[in-house]
Amino acid sequence: MLKKLVRVAVMLIAAATPSALAAAPSPAPAFAPGQIWSIKSTMPTTAKVVIGRVEPWDNQIIVHVSLIDVPIPKDMPGAGTTVIGHMPFQRSALAASVNRLLATGAAPASSFESGYKEWQDAKGGVFTIDVESATKFVFQALSQGRG
């Protein structure tokens, strides 16, 4: 149930993310499917990005990712880590978010393709903010939805 809520929250938030919160442009790494990247974070994190697809969309390049090993916030049900199967990011926002290439040849989360299809069917938006902020928004949306 938490995974389904995460997917819905991701689609809604990506569509509603104000461009005023857009990440500053930075040189984009050569993203390719199967890469695993560590992310920049204000607090130490185990969260990592797995690149699932890179494609043109609405006159820009979008990088579709799975997030793995995402710590579940203390105020959320469950403990440990979770996976967010699909999140679409503007390439520049993702470039500003990643820290280091950790591995190649990895598969995205098992829920990546279904999340990607839902995004396509919903004609969803993309995140123009950094991964850490987008993840916080997802958990905030889930928390508000529980109340």
Buried (B, 14 or more C-beta within 10 A) or exposed (E): EEBEBBBBBBBBBBBEBEEEBBBEEEEBBEBEBEBBBBBBBEEEBEBBBBBBBBEEEEEEBBBBBBBBEBBBEEEBEEEEBBBBBBBBBBBBBBBBBBEEBBEEEBEBBEBBBBBBEBBEEEEBBBBBBBBBBBBEBBBBBBBEEEE
